[in-house]
Every structure is written in C-alpha cells, then in structure tokens.
C-alpha cells in the first residue's frame, strides 16, 4: 500500500482541526486561526491547502463518512451477514474504541450548515445517500436471513437512519437527558424488532 503523501496528511490534520473547533464553537465560531491552532499549523498553511473554510467543511463531510465506514468494517469482521445491521448501528452509536464525540458534534453542525449552504447540502446528501444505500442492503440481509419479506427494507433503513440522526442531535443538545450507553442497544432493538415484524417471505 502506498504511503500517504505529506499533502494528504496535512489536509487531514486541517480537517481534524476544523472538526475539533466545530465541536466546541460551531461552524461560525471556527475561524481559520482557531482551525490552524487545533491542527498545529500556521494559518498560512491552512490557506495554502484550502481556498476557504467552506472547502475544508465539504472535504470534512467525506472524511467523517470514512471514519464511520472504517469502524463498521472493523466491527463486521467475523460476523454473520445478518448481524451487519447491528454492526452499522454500533459503528455510529456505540461507545468505546473508535467512538468520536467530536465527529458527532461536528456532524450535527454540518447538518445545520447544509440547510444554509447549497454546496454543503450537496456533499451532505451524497454521504447520506451512500449510508442509506448501505443500510438498505444490510436490512435486506437481515430480512432474508429470517425469511422475512424485503418489501419494506427501505422504510426500515430510513427509520434506523432517522433514529441514529436523532440520537446525534440529542447527544449534542441535551446530553444530560440521555443515559450513557443506551443509544446503540435501543436502536438495535428497534431495528431488529422492525425486521421481525415483517411478514414471512
């Protein structure tokens, strides 16, 4: 495998810098100076790699998506295909190794910015559609394994995705109301309950 170029490494550092700042100060509060400080580089280095703050944000959307995908792939190792649906939920919501509170807070902020910025909305939609397609295929596997009808697999996938996004927002805005560790188990119970509720194929 080829080693990442210094340019790629630096861009990732800057994206992680924006993610860290957004988690604390939001997008509006994320100045280039603060992003540079969080990334451990000079502000001029940020400007060298990205034309503006929005460009960092758009690339960060794909980066956060890749973090979830990497965690999901690791969790799927050794699992039966019908259990991959639970692994997807864990990859998004479970605590422990690979969990990333800053990424969650940043993702909520990205959702808010997507309402205001068409370019951000396009990137956000692209990642969301990719996740939904994966989730729908995982629902199909879980339904097929239980010999259930796959007619409503997309509806189940949308319900799971909405639950995950809802947990993200509650975690960021009213975290004191959420018992620690409840999210992954609860959403998995909802998901597999919906699978079991489908008619026999």
Secondary structure by P-SEA (a helix, b strand, c coil): cccccaaaaaaaaaaaaaaaaaaccccccccaaaaaaaacccaaaaaaacccaaaaaaaaaaaaaaaaaaaaaaaaccccccaaaaaaaaacccccccccaaaaaaaaaaaaaaaccaaaaaaaaaaaaaaaaaaaaaaaaaaaaacccccaaaaaaaaaaaaaaaaaaaaacccccccccccaaaaaaaaaaaaaacccc
